[in-house]
Amino acid sequence: MPDRQPRPRRSTENAWLVAGPLALYATCCATLLGLLVQPAVGDWLATSAMFLVMVAAAMPTINIVVRRQALGVMLTEIPLVVALYLLPPLSVVLAYTLATLVVQIRRNLAPVKFWFNLIRAAAATSTACLVLMALPGMRGVGPGTWGILFVATSAHTLVTLAAVVAVIGVVQGWQAGWELVRTSPPALLAAVINVAIGLLILITLVTTTWGFLLFMAFAAGLVLVYRSYTQFLRQHRTLTDMYQLTRAMSESGQDGTLIDALLGRVRALMQAEYATLWLPGQGRYPEVLLTAREDNRGLLDFAVTPARLRERVLGESRMVASGVRLPGDPATREPLRGERIKDFIILPLRSGQVVIGTLEVVNRLGDTNHFTPVDIPIFETVAAHAAVALENSRLVDRLRHDAYHDALTKLPNRRRITGALDEAVKIRAPGEVVAVLLFDVDGLRQVNESLGHAAGDKVLVEVADRLRACAPSSALVGRAGGDEFLVTLRLENAEAALELAAELREQIRDEMVFDSLTLDVDTAVGVALHPDHGSDAATLLQRVDLAATAAKAVPGSVQLFNPALESRSLRRLGLAGDLRRALDEGELEVYFQPKVTLRDRRLIGVECLARWEHPTHGTVAPEDFVAVAEHTGQLGRLTELVLREGLRRSRDWTHAEQPLAVAVNLSARTLTDPHFPDQVRELLDEYGVPPQRLTFEIREAGVLDGTDRPIPTLRRLRDLGVRLSVDDFGTGSSSLAYLRRLPVHEVKVDRSFVQGMATDPGDLAIVNAVVTLSQQFGLAVVAEGVESELTLELLQDIGCEIGQGFLFSRPLPYERLEAWFGAQVEPEAAAEAPRLRVVPDRSATLL
């Protein structure tokens, strides 16, 4: 960002508009004094002594800064009181004016200020002498004399204040002059105190000449007191300003006005003409270069110091400063002489060990004022607070951004899209609809399993980039979560929305190349419209989800929402009230599906499965009523019903000298119940079934949910002697190496791999790997979904020992299972090998 010079300001040469008439007034007053008072000039020795005292009194100064100017409060009223009593009028004017001349030369002021201060001193002193002449003569040092000298010195103070107010008003405007008037009471109070001290000294001198020694000692002590008072005032003001600065930064950090509050208060605290903040570009944050100037309400985008100084501070991570009273090498100071920079301090802003930018102040206000080494610790404290505030502000901004954006794709997340949709549906535009398109990426699970999650993340990022590049500029593209992406925008009608969805889907389907791999990624797309399919964001998002789910049934399709898609969801909702009644009245029934050895087809156990025949809706799918049970708090009762029935039948089979193991499915939510193992132990004792004949089957996602929550319950169940099985293994993202560390005994290969192993070499390889590794880890393997003799032979070849599927039997109710037991051995094959006969059950529901 290039530096720019500030615009020109109002010239200080306008001060002559006040200084000229004031000089004429001082000349007239001095002439009048010379004509009216004889002798006009007194003893030169006494005048010279008073001149030296006035010079000494004028050296210590308390400056009251008003914008660019400073009103100096000095001790000159003290010797002035004594001089008005002891010296003739012109001697007083001469001594005071010459003392002012010496002091102004020492301070090396600009010519305009030098002459103005000299003229002001002459005019104010001449006025005080004229007022003194107009009052009755002084006799002794009694109260009458006190009043006369107080009035005369008050006239001197008022003329001085009026002249300064006038010149500041001419140079900087009437607002600055009025500001000086408002800040002048401390200076007037100091003048009154000085007059009182001067009267005390005068009384001492008149009483005894030796009082001069007391006067000198008192003057020295008074100088020290004034210095301490000045330091106290400065410390108090600094602490107050620091408190206000930190409070302003904390209050403005949330509303985006932090830099405005920071720079304005830093400039005021340091009494600087300029305060500049520089933050180099970092990530998504652009470069910031802003300056607060004394006579500007807003911030300016320039800096008066060269960019190389800020870059030096950033590179060296240390302060750079230069000025009359500041340490600094000549190489830094010399190039700045022609740039109206008398002093500056540039500090690094640190966040830990990293420098995130710089903060600088330039030109202490007032020609006689300069930055000193005392100012550096104060400014360092300010810079430390500023760095913390800026980092906190950026942290809040990042948190706010992260709360509404996806970390992987940097797209808006569901929360952000929901807010945008809520705003969009409030505006009803004639002839337009608000379209919501949901893209569900197909095959991402296979990518994760085959290539790892890093490859899956690359696919998601590529899909996000393509959607962002291909979607219309008016569209909001976001990631709903997982493998789902949302696009929302205004379109003419449903046909335009379906056409856009198809176009975007085709763009996503283009080949994706990752290193040496080329992937074909397809998506299922759901479409919902406002106002046709919903009047609020929540409804639209719910219905576009249903449309996308329906689109998955036809690979690569685009599905517009229709009311029929809600029927299943509404049906589940309606079942919630019926499930409790069904459990109370025993409407749910337990079916049993045999588990057999693959080599000799010997029956070794059954899996217990709940079935519900609803009086109105007919057969209810297990996944529907299990989901309802989980959400209505009925899961415990449902699990207990199946467990009791299984244990009861296992006991009966044992008494009939046909002992069979039973397997019961557990939900992941049951594993979080700390009381469940105790309940299992009580039921085993109640039915007298050995623990080893009970197997609990838990879905892979329930066992390996990424947390350790199910582990304690699994270990307690294992300690009971119960067998534990991982159901549907292979559908998640787990590994056998991790599974080996869990307290499980058995792995059930998911039916999708078993049914495809006869036609898909990949499925065959997966089943083979699971069987081989499981056996090496000491885990039993059960193959689900065995439906053909070819599949059976392949499983036997790779060494799988146990199977379950329609080749042997569908799930059967208890009565039909008993019949199946009786007919399981074919008479004609009894001499060769026992073989199980398939018993069809057309009314059974496939899991």
C-alpha positions in Angstrom: 0.0 0.0 0.0 1.8 3.2 -1.1 2.2 6.0 1.4 0.5 9.3 0.7 1.1 12.7 2.1 -1.7 14.4 4.1 -3.6 17.3 2.7 -2.3 20.7 3.7 -3.6 22.3 6.9 -4.5 25.8 7.9 -1.3 27.9 8.0 0.0 29.1 11.4 0.9 32.3 9.6 -2.7 33.4 10.4 -1.4 34.0 14.0 -0.2 37.4 12.8 -3.8 38.4 12.6 -3.7 38.4 16.4 0.0 39.1 17.0 0.0 42.3 14.9 -2.8 44.2 16.8 -1.5 42.8 20.1 2.0 44.3 19.3 0.4 47.7 18.6 -1.6 47.4 21.8 1.6 46.6 23.8 3.5 49.5 22.3 0.7 52.0 23.1 0.5 50.7 26.7 4.3 50.9 27.2 4.4 54.4 25.8 1.6 55.5 28.0 3.4 54.1 31.1 6.5 56.0 30.1 4.6 59.2 29.9 2.5 58.9 33.0 5.0 57.5 35.5 8.2 59.2 36.6 10.7 57.7 36.9 9.5 55.1 34.5 12.6 52.9 34.9 14.0 52.1 38.3 17.4 50.9 39.6 19.1 48.7 36.9 20.6 46.4 39.5 17.2 45.6 41.0 15.7 45.3 37.5 18.5 42.8 36.5 18.0 40.8 39.6 14.2 40.6 39.0 15.0 39.6 35.4 17.1 36.7 36.5 14.4 35.5 39.0 11.7 35.7 36.2 13.9 33.6 33.9 14.3 31.0 36.6 10.6 31.0 37.3 9.7 30.6 33.7 11.8 27.4 33.2 9.5 24.8 34.9 6.3 24.6 32.8 3.1 22.7 33.0 1.7 22.3 29.5 -2.0 22.0 28.8 -2.2 20.6 25.2 -5.1 21.7 23.1 -5.0 19.9 19.7 -1.7 20.9 18.2 -1.0 23.8 20.6 0.1 23.8 24.2 -0.7 26.4 26.9 2.2 26.8 29.3 1.4 27.3 32.9 4.6 28.7 34.6 5.6 30.3 38.0 6.0 33.7 36.5 3.1 35.2 38.6 5.3 34.8 41.8 8.1 37.2 40.7 5.6 39.4 38.9 3.8 40.1 42.2 7.1 41.2 43.8 8.2 43.2 40.8 4.9 45.2 40.7 5.4 46.2 44.3 9.1 47.0 44.1 9.9 48.2 40.6 8.5 51.1 38.4 6.1 50.0 35.6 8.5 50.1 32.6 11.1 48.1 34.6 8.5 45.4 35.2 7.6 45.3 31.5 11.2 45.3 30.5 12.3 42.6 32.9 9.3 40.3 32.1 9.6 40.7 28.4 13.4 40.1 28.4 12.9 37.0 30.6 10.3 35.7 28.1 12.7 36.4 25.2 15.4 34.3 26.9 13.0 31.4 27.6 11.7 31.4 24.0 15.2 31.4 22.5 16.1 28.5 24.7 13.0 26.6 23.5 13.8 27.1 19.8 10.3 27.8 18.7 9.0 28.6 15.2 9.3 32.3 14.3 5.5 32.9 14.5 5.2 31.4 17.9 8.4 33.1 19.1 7.2 36.6 18.3 3.6 35.9 19.4 4.8 34.8 22.9 7.1 37.8 23.2 4.4 40.2 22.2 1.9 38.5 24.4 4.2 38.9 27.4 4.7 42.6 26.8 1.0 43.2 26.3 -0.1 41.3 29.4 2.6 43.0 31.6 1.8 46.4 30.3 -1.9 45.8 31.0 -1.1 44.7 34.6 1.0 47.9 35.2 -1.8 50.1 33.8 -4.4 48.4 36.0 -2.0 48.9 39.0 -1.7 52.6 38.2 -5.5 53.0 38.0 -5.9 51.5 41.5 -5.2 53.4 44.7 -1.6 53.5 45.8 -0.2 50.6 47.9 0.7 51.3 51.6 2.6 48.6 53.3 1.9 44.9 52.7 -1.5 44.7 54.3 -4.7 43.3 52.9 -5.3 46.4 50.7 -2.0 45.8 48.9 -2.9 42.2 48.5 -6.1 43.0 46.7 -4.4 45.6 44.4 -1.6 43.2 43.4 -4.2 40.3 42.9 -6.3 42.4 40.5 -3.2 43.5 38.6 -1.8 40.0 38.2 -5.3 38.7 37.3 -5.4 41.3 34.5 -2.0 39.9 33.3 -3.4 36.3 33.4 -6.6 37.2 31.6 -4.9 39.1 28.8 -2.5 36.1 28.4 -5.4 33.6 28.2 -7.4 35.8 25.8 -4.5 36.2 23.5 -3.8 32.5 23.4 -7.5 31.7 22.9 -7.7 34.2 20.0 -4.6 32.9 18.2 -5.7 29.2 18.5 -9.2 30.2 17.3 -7.7 31.9 14.3 -5.3 29.1 13.5 -7.5 26.0 14.3 -11.1 27.3 14.4 -13.4 28.6 17.1 -14.0 25.0 18.4 -10.4 24.7 19.4 -10.5 28.1 21.1 -13.6 27.1 23.0 -11.9 23.8 24.0 -9.0 25.8 25.5 -11.4 28.0 27.5 -13.0 24.8 28.9 -9.6 23.4 29.9 -8.3 26.6 31.4 -9.7 26.4 35.0 -6.6 24.4 36.2 -4.3 27.1 34.8 -6.3 29.9 36.4 -6.3 28.1 39.7 -2.5 27.7 39.4 -2.2 31.5 38.8 -4.2 32.3 41.9 -1.9 30.0 43.9 1.1 31.6 42.4 -0.2 35.1 43.4 -0.7 33.9 46.9 2.8 32.6 47.1 4.2 35.8 45.6 2.4 37.8 48.3 3.9 35.6 51.0 7.3 36.1 49.6 6.7 39.9 49.3 5.7 40.1 53.0 8.9 38.2 53.9 11.1 40.5 51.9 9.6 43.7 53.2 9.8 42.4 56.8 13.6 41.5 56.6 16.1 41.6 53.8 17.4 38.2 55.0 14.0 36.9 53.7 15.7 36.8 50.3 17.5 33.6 51.4 14.2 32.1 52.5 12.8 33.1 49.2 15.5 31.3 47.2 15.1 28.1 49.3 11.4 28.3 48.9 11.7 28.8 45.2 14.0 25.7 44.9 11.5 23.7 46.9 8.6 25.0 44.9 10.3 23.9 41.7 10.6 20.4 43.0 7.0 20.4 44.1 5.8 21.6 40.7 7.8 18.8 39.0 6.3 16.2 41.3 2.9 17.7 40.7 3.5 17.6 37.0 4.6 14.0 37.2 1.6 13.1 39.3 -0.8 14.7 36.9 0.8 12.9 34.0 0.6 9.5 35.7 -3.0 10.1 36.7 -3.9 11.1 33.2 -2.0 8.1 31.8 -3.7 5.7 34.0 -7.1 7.2 33.2 -6.4 7.1 29.5 -5.1 3.5 29.7 -8.3 2.4 31.5 -10.5 4.2 28.9 -8.4 2.7 26.1 -8.7 -0.9 27.3 -12.3 -0.5 28.0 -13.0 1.0 24.6 -11.0 -1.8 22.9 -13.0 -4.5 24.8 -16.3 -2.8 23.9 -15.5 -2.2 20.3 -13.9 -5.6 19.6 -17.2 -7.2 18.7 -18.7 -4.5 16.4 -15.8 -4.0 14.0 -14.8 -0.5 15.3 -11.7 -1.7 17.2 -9.2 0.1 15.0 -11.1 3.4 15.2 -11.3 3.3 18.9 -7.7 2.1 19.2 -6.0 4.7 17.0 -8.0 7.7 18.3 -7.3 6.9 21.9 -3.7 6.0 21.3 -3.1 9.3 19.6 -4.8 11.2 22.5 -3.0 9.1 25.2 0.5 9.8 23.7 -0.4 13.4 22.7 0.7 12.7 19.2 -0.2 14.3 15.9 -0.4 10.9 14.2 -1.1 7.3 15.3 -0.7 4.6 12.7 -1.6 0.9 12.7 -0.1 -1.4 10.1 -1.1 -5.1 9.7 0.5 -6.9 6.8 -1.8 -9.2 4.7 -2.2 -12.6 6.3 -4.3 -15.4 4.9 -7.8 -14.1 4.2 -7.0 -10.8 6.0 -5.9 -8.0 3.6 -3.2 -5.5 4.5 -4.3 -2.7 6.8 -2.6 0.8 7.0 -4.7 3.3 8.8 -3.8 6.6 10.5 -5.6 8.8 13.1 -4.6 12.5 12.7 -5.3 15.1 15.3 -7.5 17.3 13.2 -9.5 14.4 11.5 -12.4 12.6 12.9 -12.0 9.6 10.6 -9.1 7.4 9.7 -6.8 8.1 6.8 -5.2 5.4 4.6 -1.6 6.8 4.7 1.4 6.9 6.9 3.8 9.9 7.3 6.7 7.6 8.1 8.4 5.7 5.3 7.4 2.1 4.7 11.0 0.9 5.2 10.8 1.8 8.9 7.8 -0.4 9.5 9.3 -3.2 7.5 12.4 -2.9 9.6 10.4 -3.2 12.8 8.6 -6.2 11.4 11.8 -7.9 10.2 13.9 -7.1 13.3 11.0 -7.5 15.8 12.2 -4.5 17.8 11.3 -0.8 18.4 12.5 1.9 16.1 12.4 5.5 17.5 13.9 8.8 16.7 13.7 12.3 18.2 15.4 15.1 20.1 15.0 13.2 23.4 14.8 9.7 22.0 17.6 7.2 21.3 18.1 6.8 17.6 20.9 6.5 15.1 21.5 9.4 12.7 20.9 7.1 9.7 17.2 6.9 10.9 16.8 10.5 11.8 18.5 12.3 8.9 16.2 11.3 6.0 13.2 12.6 8.0 14.3 16.1 8.4 12.5 17.3 5.3 9.3 15.4 6.0 7.9 17.5 8.9 8.6 14.6 11.3 10.3 15.8 14.5 10.0 12.5 16.5 8.4 9.1 16.2 8.1 5.7 18.0 7.3 2.5 16.0 6.7 -0.6 18.1 6.0 -4.2 16.9 2.7 -5.8 17.8 3.4 -9.3 19.1 1.1 -12.3 19.3 3.3 -14.7 21.3 6.6 -14.8 19.4 5.1 -13.7 16.1 5.0 -10.0 15.0 1.6 -9.4 13.4 2.1 -5.7 12.6 3.3 -2.3 14.0 1.9 0.6 16.0 3.4 4.0 15.7 3.0 7.6 17.0 4.5 10.6 15.2 5.1 14.2 16.4 4.3 15.0 20.1 1.9 17.9 20.0 3.3 21.3 20.8 6.5 22.7 19.4 8.3 22.5 22.8 7.1 19.0 23.5 8.9 15.8 22.5 8.6 12.1 23.1 11.0 11.0 25.9 12.3 7.7 27.1 9.6 7.8 29.8 6.9 7.5 27.0 8.3 4.3 25.7 7.2 1.9 28.5 3.7 3.5 28.3 3.6 3.0 24.6 4.8 -0.6 24.9 2.0 -1.3 27.4 -0.5 0.2 24.9 1.0 -1.9 22.1 0.7 -5.1 24.2 -3.0 -4.3 24.9 -3.5 -3.5 21.2 -2.0 -6.7 20.0 -4.1 -8.8 22.4 -7.3 -6.9 21.4 -6.5 -7.3 17.7 -5.8 -11.0 18.0 -9.0 -11.4 20.1 -10.9 -9.5 17.4 -9.5 -11.8 14.7 -10.2 -14.8 16.9 -13.8 -13.8 17.3 -14.0 -13.2 13.5 -12.5 -16.6 12.8 -14.8 -18.3 15.3 -17.8 -16.5 13.7 -16.5 -17.5 10.3 -15.9 -21.1 11.4 -19.4 -21.2 13.0 -20.9 -20.5 9.6 -18.5 -22.2 7.2 -17.3 -25.8 6.6 -13.7 -26.3 7.7 -12.8 -28.6 4.8 -14.4 -26.9 1.8 -14.6 -23.4 3.2 -18.2 -23.3 2.0 -21.1 -21.9 4.1 -22.4 -24.7 6.4 -26.0 -25.7 7.1 -26.5 -23.0 9.7 -25.4 -20.3 7.3 -27.6 -21.6 4.6 -30.6 -21.9 6.9 -30.2 -18.2 7.8 -29.9 -17.2 4.2 -33.0 -19.3 3.3 -35.0 -17.7 6.1 -34.1 -14.3 4.7 -34.8 -15.4 1.1 -38.3 -16.8 1.8 -39.4 -13.5 3.4 -39.2 -11.7 0.1 -41.9 -12.9 -2.3 -40.8 -12.1 -5.8 -43.6 -12.5 -8.5 -42.8 -15.1 -11.1 -39.9 -16.5 -9.1 -39.3 -19.4 -6.7 -36.5 -20.0 -4.2 -34.9 -23.3 -5.2 -33.0 -25.5 -2.9 -30.8 -28.2 -4.5 -29.2 -31.0 -2.4 -26.3 -32.9 -4.0 -25.6 -36.2 -2.3 -22.2 -37.7 -3.5 -22.4 -41.4 -4.3 -19.6 -43.8 -3.6 -17.8 -41.6 -1.1 -17.7 -44.5 1.5 -16.0 -46.7 -1.0 -13.4 -44.0 -1.7 -12.7 -43.7 2.0 -12.4 -47.4 2.5 -10.3 -48.0 -0.5 -8.0 -45.0 -0.6 -8.4 -43.5 2.9 -10.2 -40.5 4.2 -7.6 -38.1 2.8 -8.7 -39.1 -0.7 -12.3 -38.7 0.3 -11.6 -35.2 1.5 -10.0 -34.4 -1.8 -13.2 -35.6 -3.6 -15.3 -33.4 -1.4 -13.1 -30.4 -2.0 -13.2 -31.0 -5.8 -17.0 -31.3 -5.7 -17.2 -28.0 -3.7 -14.8 -26.3 -6.2 -16.8 -27.5 -9.2 -20.1 -26.4 -7.7 -18.7 -23.0 -6.7 -17.3 -22.5 -10.2 -20.4 -23.8 -12.2 -23.2 -22.4 -10.1 -24.7 -19.0 -11.1 -23.2 -16.0 -9.4 -26.5 -15.4 -7.5 -26.4 -18.8 -6.0 -25.3 -19.6 -2.4 -23.3 -22.9 -2.4 -22.7 -24.6 0.9 -22.0 -28.0 2.5 -24.8 -29.4 4.5 -22.5 -32.0 6.1 -20.9 -35.4 5.3 -21.3 -35.9 1.5 -24.1 -33.5 1.0 -23.9 -30.0 -0.7 -26.6 -27.4 -1.0 -27.2 -24.8 -3.6 -29.9 -22.2 -3.2 -31.0 -19.3 -5.5 -34.0 -17.7 -7.1 -35.2 -19.1 -10.4 -38.2 -18.8 -12.7 -39.9 -22.1 -12.0 -39.5 -25.8 -11.1 -38.4 -26.6 -14.7 -35.5 -24.2 -14.4 -34.5 -25.7 -11.1 -34.5 -29.2 -12.5 -32.5 -28.1 -15.5 -29.9 -26.3 -13.4 -29.6 -29.4 -11.1 -29.0 -31.6 -14.1 -26.4 -29.3 -15.5 -24.5 -29.0 -12.2 -24.7 -32.8 -11.8 -23.1 -33.3 -15.2 -20.3 -30.9 -14.2 -19.6 -32.8 -11.1 -19.6 -36.1 -13.0 -16.5 -35.2 -15.0 -13.5 -37.3 -14.2 -11.5 -36.4 -11.1 -7.7 -37.1 -11.3 -5.8 -37.6 -8.0 -2.2 -38.4 -8.5 -2.3 -41.5 -10.6 -5.9 -42.3 -10.0 -8.9 -41.3 -12.0 -12.3 -41.4 -10.3 -15.8 -41.1 -11.6 -18.0 -39.4 -9.0 -21.8 -39.2 -9.4 -24.4 -37.5 -7.3 -28.1 -37.9 -6.4 -29.9 -34.6 -6.5 -33.0 -33.5 -4.6 -34.9 -30.3 -5.4 -37.4 -28.4 -3.2 -39.0 -25.0 -4.0 -40.5 -22.2 -2.0 -43.4 -21.6 -1.9 -44.5 -24.9 -3.4 -42.8 -27.2 -0.9 -42.4 -25.1 2.2 -42.6 -21.5 3.6 -39.6 -21.7 5.9 -36.0 -22.9 5.8 -36.4 -25.9 8.1 -39.3 -27.3 6.0 -37.5 -26.8 2.7 -34.3 -28.5 4.0 -36.3 -31.4 5.4 -38.1 -31.9 2.2 -35.0 -31.6 -0.1 -33.4 -34.2 2.1 -36.4 -36.5 1.4 -36.1 -35.8 -2.3 -32.3 -36.6 -2.3 -33.0 -39.8 -0.4 -35.5 -40.8 -3.1 -33.0 -39.9 -5.8 -30.6 -42.4 -4.4 -32.9 -45.2 -5.4 -32.3 -44.4 -9.0 -28.5 -43.8 -9.3 -27.7 -40.4 -10.7 -31.2 -39.1 -10.8 -32.7 -35.7 -10.1 -35.8 -35.9 -7.9 -38.2 -33.0 -7.3 -40.0 -33.2 -3.9 -43.5 -34.5 -3.9 -45.9 -35.1 -0.9 -45.7 -38.9 -1.3 -42.0 -38.8 -0.2 -43.2 -37.7 3.3 -45.5 -40.7 3.8 -42.8 -42.9 5.3 -41.5 -40.2 7.6 -45.0 -39.3 8.7 -45.8 -43.0 9.2 -42.8 -43.3 11.6 -44.1 -40.3 13.4 -47.6 -41.9 13.7 -46.1 -45.2 15.0 -44.6 -43.5 18.1 -47.9 -43.5 19.9 -48.8 -47.1 18.8 -45.5 -48.7 19.8 -46.0 -48.3 23.6 -49.5 -49.9 23.3 -48.0 -52.7 21.2 -45.4 -53.5 23.8 -48.0 -53.4 26.6 -50.4 -55.7 24.8 -47.8 -58.1 23.4 -48.4 -57.3 19.7 -44.6 -57.7 18.9 -43.4 -61.2 18.1 -39.9 -62.7 18.1 -38.7 -64.6 15.0 -35.7 -66.8 14.8 -33.2 -67.3 12.0 -30.9 -70.3 12.1 -27.1 -70.1 12.1 -25.3 -73.2 10.8 -21.8 -74.5 10.2 -21.0 -74.3 6.5 -19.1 -77.6 6.3 -21.8 -79.9 7.6 -24.8 -77.5 7.8 -25.2 -78.3 11.4 -27.5 -76.0 13.4 -25.6 -74.2 16.2 -27.9 -71.3 17.1 -30.5 -68.8 16.1 -30.7 -65.0 15.8 -33.7 -63.4 17.6 -35.5 -60.8 15.5 -38.4 -58.6 16.5 -41.5 -58.4 14.2 -44.5 -56.2 14.4 -47.8 -56.7 12.5 -49.7 -53.4 13.0 -53.5 -53.7 12.9 -53.8 -50.8 10.6 -50.5 -50.4 8.7 -49.7 -54.1 8.4 -46.1 -55.3 8.6 -43.8 -52.6 10.1 -40.2 -52.7 9.0 -37.8 -53.4 11.9 -35.7 -50.3 11.1 -38.8 -48.2 11.4 -40.0 -49.3 14.8 -36.5 -49.6 16.2 -35.9 -46.0 15.2 -39.2 -45.0 16.8 -38.2 -46.9 20.0 -34.9 -45.1 20.2 -36.5 -41.7 19.9 -39.4 -42.4 22.3 -37.5 -44.1 25.1 -39.0 -47.6 24.4 -35.7 -49.1 23.3 -35.1 -50.7 26.7 -38.5 -52.4 26.8 -38.0 -53.6 23.2 -34.6 -55.1 23.9 -35.8 -56.8 27.1 -38.8 -58.3 25.2 -36.5 -59.9 22.6 -33.9 -61.0 25.2 -36.5 -62.6 27.5 -38.0 -64.5 24.6 -34.6 -65.7 23.4 -33.5 -66.9 26.8 -36.8 -68.6 27.4 -36.6 -70.6 24.2 -32.9 -71.4 24.8 -33.9 -72.9 28.2 -36.7 -74.9 26.6 -34.4 -76.2 23.9 -31.9 -77.2 26.6 -34.5 -79.2 28.4 -35.4 -80.9 25.2 -31.8 -81.9 24.9 -31.3 -79.6 21.9 -29.2 -76.8 23.3 -28.9 -73.8 21.0 -27.2 -70.5 21.4 -29.3 -67.4 20.9 -28.1 -64.0 19.4 -29.9 -60.7 20.2 -29.2 -57.4 18.4 -28.2 -54.4 20.6 -28.5 -50.8 19.6 -25.5 -48.5 20.1 -27.6 -46.5 22.6 -28.1 -49.6 24.8 -24.3 -49.7 25.2 -24.4 -46.4 27.0 -26.7 -47.7 29.7 -24.6 -48.6 32.7 -27.4 -50.7 34.2 -27.8 -53.0 31.2 -25.1 -55.6 32.2 -26.8 -56.0 35.6 -30.1 -56.6 33.9 -28.5 -59.2 31.7 -27.0 -61.1 34.6 -30.4 -61.1 36.4 -32.2 -62.5 33.3 -29.5 -65.2 32.8 -30.0 -66.2 36.4 -33.8 -66.1 36.1 -33.9 -68.4 33.1 -30.9 -70.5 34.1 -29.2 -70.1 30.7 -25.3 -70.3 30.7 -23.8 -67.0 29.6 -21.8 -68.6 26.8 -25.1 -69.4 25.0 -26.0 -65.8 24.7 -24.5 -63.6 22.0 -25.1 -59.9 21.6 -24.7 -58.5 18.1 -23.8 -54.8 17.8 -23.5 -53.0 14.5 -20.0 -51.9 13.5 -21.0 -48.2 13.8 -22.2 -48.8 17.4 -19.0 -50.5 18.5 -16.6 -48.2 16.7 -18.3 -44.8 17.0 -15.0 -42.9 17.5 -15.3 -42.7 21.2 -14.7 -45.0 24.2 -18.3 -44.8 25.5 -19.3 -48.4 24.6 -16.1 -49.9 25.9 -17.0 -50.2 29.7 -20.4 -51.9 28.9 -18.7 -54.3 26.5 -16.1 -55.3 29.0 -18.7 -55.8 31.7 -20.8 -58.0 29.4 -17.6 -60.0 28.4 -16.9 -60.5 32.1 -20.3 -62.0 32.5 -19.3 -64.7 30.0 -21.6 -63.4 27.2 -20.3 -63.6 23.7 -20.0 -60.3 21.7 -20.3 -60.1 17.9 -19.8 -57.1 15.5 -22.7 -57.1 13.0 -22.6 -55.8 9.4 -18.8 -55.6 9.5 -17.3 -53.8 6.5 -20.0 -51.2 6.2 -18.1 -48.7 8.3 -14.5 -47.4 8.3 -13.0 -49.6 11.0 -10.1 -52.0 10.8 -9.6 -55.5 12.2 -6.4 -54.3 13.9 -8.4 -51.9 15.9 -11.3 -54.4 16.4 -8.8 -56.8 17.9 -8.3 -54.5 20.9 -12.0 -54.6 21.7 -13.6 -57.3 23.9 -15.5 -59.1 21.1 -15.5 -62.7 20.0 -17.1 -62.8 16.6 -17.3 -60.8 13.3 -20.4 -61.0 11.0 -19.5 -60.1 7.4 -22.1 -57.8 5.9 -24.5 -59.4 3.5 -23.7 -56.9 0.7 -20.2 -58.4 0.4 -21.3 -62.0 0.8 -24.0 -61.7 -1.8 -21.6 -60.1 -4.3 -18.6 -62.3 -3.9 -19.8 -64.7 -6.6 -19.8 -62.0 -9.2 -17.5 -59.2 -7.9 -13.8 -60.1 -7.3 -13.6 -57.1 -5.0 -16.2 -58.4 -2.7 -14.6 -61.8 -2.8 -11.3 -60.3 -1.8 -12.8 -58.3 1.1 -14.6 -61.4 2.5 -11.4 -63.4 2.1 -9.3 -60.8 3.9 -11.9 -60.5 6.8 -12.0 -64.3 7.3 -8.2 -64.7 7.2 -7.4 -61.9 9.5 -10.2 -62.7 11.9 -9.0 -66.3 12.3 -5.5 -65.1 12.9 -6.9 -62.8 15.7 -8.8 -65.6 17.2 -12.3 -64.3 16.2 -15.1 -66.4 14.8 -16.6 -65.3 11.5 -20.2 -65.5 10.4 -21.2 -64.8 6.8 -24.6 -63.2 6.5 -26.8 -63.4 3.3 -25.8 -66.9 2.1 -28.4 -67.4 -0.7 -26.8 -69.7 -3.2 -24.8 -72.9 -3.4 -22.0 -71.1 -5.3 -21.6 -68.6 -2.5 -21.6 -71.4 0.0 -18.8 -73.2 -1.9 -16.7 -70.0 -2.1 -17.1 -69.4 1.7 -16.0 -73.0 2.3 -13.0 -72.5 0.1 -11.8 -69.5 2.0 -12.3 -71.2 5.3 -15.4 -69.4 6.7 -17.1 -71.8 9.2 -20.5 -70.3 10.0 -23.2 -68.9 7.8 -26.7 -67.5 7.9 -29.1 -66.7 5.0 -32.0 -67.7 2.9 -30.2 -70.8 1.6 -30.8 -72.3 5.0 -33.9 -70.5 6.2 -35.6 -67.2 6.5 -36.5 -65.8 9.9 -39.3 -68.0 11.3 -41.8 -67.7 14.2 -41.3 -70.2 17.0 -44.0 -72.6 15.8 -42.6 -72.8 12.3 -39.1 -73.1 13.6 -40.2 -76.2 15.6 -41.5 -77.6 12.4 -38.3 -76.7 10.6 -36.4 -78.6 13.3 -38.4 -81.7 12.7 -37.9 -81.6 8.9 -34.3 -80.4 8.7 -32.7 -83.8 7.9 -33.8 -85.3 4.5 -34.4 -89.0 5.0 -32.8 -89.9 1.6 -29.7 -88.1 2.5 -29.4 -89.3 6.1 -26.9 -91.9 5.2 -24.5 -89.5 3.4 -24.5 -86.2 5.4 -27.0 -84.2 7.3 -28.3 -81.4 5.1 -30.8 -78.6 6.1 -33.9 -78.1 4.0 -34.9 -74.6 3.0 -38.3 -73.7 4.4 -39.8 -70.7 2.5 -41.8 -68.2 4.5 -43.4 -65.6 2.1 -44.8 -63.6 5.0 -41.4 -63.0 6.7 -39.7 -59.7 6.3 -36.2 -59.5 5.0 -33.8 -57.7 7.3 
